[in-house]
Amino acid sequence: MTALQLEKIDKYFGKTKAVDGVSLEVQENEMFFLLGTSGCGKTTTLRMIAGLEQVDGGAIRIKGRDVTRLTPQKRQIALVFQNWALFPHKTIRDNIGFGLKMQKQPKTDIDAQVENMLQVVGLPGFEDRLPGQLSGGQQQRVALARALVLNPNLLLLDEPLSNLDLNTRLRMRSELVEVHRRLGLTTIFVTHDQTEALAMADRIALMEDGKLLEVGTPHEIYESPHTEFTARFIGEKNSLQGTVSAVSDTEQQVRFNEDSYLSVPVSSKHPVQEGDRVTVFINAEKIRFFKADADTGGDNYFQGTVENIMYLGTSNKYSVKLQTGETIVHDQQTTQDAPKYEKGDRLQVHLDPAHCICIKEKQ
Amino acid sequence: MLKQKIADLLEKSTAYNRYFLLAPPLLFIAAFFIIPIFWMIRISFYPGGSFEYEPGFTLQHYLRFFLDPYYLGTALYTLKITMLVTPFVIVFSYAVSYLIATSTGKKGAIYLMLIVTPLFTTEVVRALGFKIFLAKHGIINTILLATGLFDEPLQLIYNDFAIVVALIHSIIPYACLVLIGVLVGIDKSYLEAAKTMGAGRIKTFWHVTLPLSIPGLSGALVVSIIWCLSIYSIPEFLGSGAKYTMTMLIEEQILSVFNWPFADAVAAILVFLTVVGLAVSFKFSEKKEFK
């Protein structure tokens, strides 16, 4: 069953179109991510789902029910804000119990549910504290408890982890996934952090300029992006510009200059013709290095010189200037058997065709 | 930009620099406010009466104030006016501030300007304005007579009613300036969170907006109390003349009776009342301050 359906929703702020004809479907129990840079319309989309912004066009359905014109309190959703928005003057008990109190549930029921929720988020006994007395991670959990206790049709999360320090953030990621797995609640998660989306999502919707660019699993989005924007935005990809010089049934040749070219398998996703200007993307960790004098032979090997090395802990980031004149970046894991190269070393770079994505440039 | 620059400057400044920046206002306040007050308090203990006093120590002026029902009455009258005025100031200024804080675009700015405009005139001018406004043949009475509801003009002036109305009018802008700041500062996400959890407008106001504006309310309370205690021209111009506030008593003792030690004693009591009022209000707001 479809938990949420957006049908061509629009939103204008003045004359700017903040959200432009976004359509998508989220399945029951899915962890769905809206990913994009700031100002791409992802938060506005979330706020329209919540009912905090009115749509200027299109329809929103939650579990098949049209909620487009309903106020937030009638949509049976729960929203966790970026700043968590815990009422500073109310105790944790009153914060979590607020929604239940609005439903006029008896106090003893509310207290029992609050206690239960605090167990779920791992903060038993925090009932009588004020939000200001809690750490960021703890406030985040209270905000989650306050949302979950309402047993909503949709759980909406607006960058809930971006105010946390790195370690807490990483811990909260797995806790959120765990809670989601246990409770099986349809969740819409807004973030600008692609690693967060890749790590947690069932599916990701990538937004840019108010438009929905593509929807896919983290694997699809990372390995075989549809659009040039996705290719540039997700992961750290090298991009090489060239011209398609030959197309066969299985392969296409992308020529960079007189004596260097790449062979890339033909992709039904990204059809090209001879003479097209294209950009070839390849993820930084997919590149392979060989010694300059190694007998490699075959296609897609390029001579290069190490220009710079950046030590990143888990990996070394090499910048290599290719004979074509372009510079590519390679992330090499710092395992023991990884060959070491020094600045100025000459080497061969292999761009595996299986990992090359060739996208036609926009006119 | 300027705010950032000042913040940077304060950030970089050593303790020495901070005192350097603070010095001019501190010196000014010390020279023209703190020292005179202590001087005044000292004279309030000098023995003497009209036209004459000499250094020494006596409590006679304080005893005179507290033991004479007429003088003590001025304190009670001042407190009565304060208690009549303050609730209206709080309610009216809260309503106006809420309107301004929730207005979008230019509307809020226009309302704010309307609120602040009266502050461009002095207290005396405003008191005289009310004199015209509430007079026997003033605007209000003319309108009331024209409606036919009354046969003869109402006595709207030279009584407590006139003092209370004019005081409320004078204090509201100051109370609003305090309240607007607090109301605007309430994070909208609190209100939105309440909405998504099923609270309607009234419940959101009652459970979220009102409790979060308590610091502003206590600020407005302080403003109102201080103004009521210290204002002179409004009761002087609009009152009956039979009942004195403490400020009127002080003025009379200094300028007509020339009993400076007694006037100083009354002033010291007024300062004491004000300080107590402030302390209580601050204590109250401290408890309710969040984050």
Interface residues (C-beta under 8 A of the other chain):
Chain A: A50 G51 L52 T71 P72 Q73 R75 I77 A78 L79 F81 Q82 N83 A85 F87 P88 H89 K90 F98 G99 M102 Q103 L130 G132 R146 L150
Chain B: D187 S189 Y190 E192 A193 A194 K195 T196 M197 G198 A199 G200 K203 H207 V208 P211 L212 I214 K288 F290 K291
